[in-house]
Amino acid sequence: MVAKTVSGLAEPSVIYPLLSIAGIAAVPRTGWRRAGVPCLIVASGAMARRKASRLIARPRPPVDAWLAEPEGYSLPSKHTTVAALTAGACVRALGVPASAAHTVPLIAAAGVGVSRVYLGVHWPADVVAGWLFADGWLRLADSLTDSAPEGE
């Protein structure tokens, strides 16, 4: 099923190798110290999303609609958030221009988010909230890394 495959793109077995590749590719441009930033952005954002989800505690759509087995609460969508965070962290690490740095995460969030709604485990608002959360987290990371001193 295509939706399960697309949804699976936001699983740890996919995102961590992508982050590792982006970090290694960033070393010549940023140095070793900053090469780990993409992984930190995703890990910290995922942790903050989990805390927010537990505070909000929004129930998922009815069980009879599920085509996949979800975990946790519905809002914001974990898969959507992680897809957008990973895409955003990778393009930033690779030095992609700022215009694409916000477009690529939106495309990743839209693709994975639609799959989660299709699989019946999220409401559309959960997907939008996941993308907005990730966009805000990436912008926060941008502001922090832009002001950080350079060097190894």
C-alpha positions as CSV (number, residue, x, y, z in Angstrom):
1,M,0.0,0.0,0.0
2,V,1.4,3.4,-1.1
3,A,0.1,5.3,1.9
4,K,1.9,3.0,4.4
5,T,5.1,3.3,2.4
6,V,4.9,7.1,2.3
7,S,4.0,7.2,6.0
8,G,7.0,4.9,6.7
9,L,9.4,7.6,5.3
10,A,9.0,9.3,8.7
11,E,10.2,6.3,10.7
12,P,13.5,6.2,12.5
13,S,14.9,3.5,10.2
14,V,14.7,6.1,7.3
15,I,15.2,9.4,9.0
16,Y,18.4,8.6,11.0
17,P,20.4,7.4,7.9
18,L,19.2,10.6,6.1
19,L,20.3,12.8,8.9
20,S,23.7,11.0,9.1
21,I,24.3,11.5,5.4
22,A,23.3,15.1,5.6
23,G,25.6,15.7,8.6
24,I,28.5,14.0,7.0
25,A,27.9,16.0,3.8
26,A,27.9,19.2,5.8
27,V,31.3,18.6,7.4
28,P,33.4,20.3,4.7
29,R,31.1,23.4,4.7
30,T,30.3,23.7,8.5
31,G,32.9,21.7,10.4
32,W,32.5,18.7,12.6
33,R,30.8,20.6,15.5
34,R,27.9,21.9,13.4
35,A,27.6,18.7,11.4
36,G,25.5,17.1,14.2
37,V,23.0,20.0,14.2
38,P,20.5,18.3,11.9
39,C,20.2,15.3,14.3
40,L,19.8,17.6,17.3
41,I,17.1,19.6,15.5
42,V,15.0,16.5,14.8
43,A,15.6,14.8,18.2
44,S,14.8,17.9,20.2
45,G,11.8,18.8,18.0
46,A,10.4,15.3,18.2
47,M,10.8,15.4,22.0
48,A,9.0,18.7,22.2
49,R,6.2,17.5,19.9
50,R,5.7,14.4,22.2
51,K,5.4,16.7,25.3
52,A,2.9,18.9,23.5
53,S,0.9,15.9,22.3
54,R,0.6,14.6,25.8
55,L,-0.5,17.9,27.1
56,I,-3.1,18.4,24.4
57,A,-4.2,14.7,24.6
58,R,-6.4,14.9,21.5
59,P,-8.0,11.5,20.6
60,R,-7.5,9.9,17.2
61,P,-10.2,9.3,14.7
62,P,-12.4,6.3,15.4
63,V,-10.6,2.9,15.5
64,D,-12.8,1.4,12.7
65,A,-11.2,3.9,10.3
66,W,-7.6,2.9,11.0
67,L,-5.6,1.2,8.3
68,A,-2.5,1.3,10.4
69,E,-1.7,1.0,14.1
70,P,-0.9,4.4,15.6
71,E,0.7,5.2,18.9
72,G,0.0,8.1,21.3
73,Y,-2.3,11.0,20.8
74,S,-3.3,12.6,17.5
75,L,-2.3,16.3,17.7
76,P,0.2,17.2,16.4
77,S,0.9,14.4,13.9
78,K,4.2,12.7,14.8
79,H,4.9,11.5,11.3
80,T,4.2,14.8,9.7
81,T,6.3,16.7,12.3
82,V,9.2,14.3,11.9
83,A,9.1,14.3,8.1
84,A,9.1,18.1,8.0
85,L,11.8,18.4,10.7
86,T,14.0,15.8,8.9
87,A,13.6,17.4,5.4
88,G,14.2,20.9,6.9
89,A,17.3,19.8,8.9
90,C,18.7,18.0,5.9
91,V,18.3,20.9,3.4
92,R,19.8,23.3,5.9
93,A,22.8,21.0,6.5
94,L,23.3,20.8,2.8
95,G,23.2,24.6,2.4
96,V,20.1,24.8,0.3
97,P,19.0,28.4,-0.4
98,A,16.5,29.8,2.1
99,S,13.6,29.8,-0.3
100,A,13.8,26.0,-0.7
101,A,14.6,25.5,3.0
102,H,11.0,26.2,3.8
103,T,9.4,24.6,0.7
104,V,11.0,21.2,1.0
105,P,9.7,20.5,4.6
106,L,6.2,21.6,3.5
107,I,6.3,19.1,0.6
108,A,7.5,16.3,3.0
109,A,4.9,17.2,5.6
110,A,2.1,17.3,2.9
111,G,3.0,13.9,1.5
112,V,3.4,12.1,4.8
113,G,0.4,14.0,6.3
114,V,-1.9,13.0,3.5
115,S,-0.9,9.4,4.0
116,R,-1.7,9.6,7.7
117,V,-5.1,11.0,7.1
118,Y,-5.7,8.4,4.4
119,L,-4.7,5.7,6.8
120,G,-7.4,7.0,9.2
121,V,-5.1,7.7,12.1
122,H,-5.2,11.5,12.0
123,W,-7.5,14.3,11.4
124,P,-6.5,16.9,8.8
125,A,-5.9,19.5,11.5
126,D,-3.4,17.1,13.2
127,V,-1.3,17.2,10.0
128,V,-1.5,21.0,9.7
129,A,-0.5,21.3,13.3
130,G,2.4,18.9,12.8
131,W,3.7,21.0,9.9
132,L,3.2,24.3,11.8
133,F,5.0,22.9,14.8
134,A,7.9,21.7,12.6
135,D,8.1,25.0,10.8
136,G,8.2,26.9,14.0
137,W,10.9,24.5,15.4
138,L,13.0,24.9,12.3
139,R,12.7,28.7,12.4
140,L,13.8,28.6,16.1
141,A,16.7,26.4,15.2
142,D,17.6,28.8,12.3
143,S,17.7,31.8,14.7
144,L,19.8,29.9,17.2
145,T,22.3,28.5,14.7
146,D,22.6,31.8,12.9
147,S,23.7,33.5,16.1
148,A,26.1,30.6,17.1
149,P,29.8,31.2,16.7
150,E,31.5,29.5,13.8
151,G,34.4,27.0,14.2
152,E,35.2,23.4,14.9
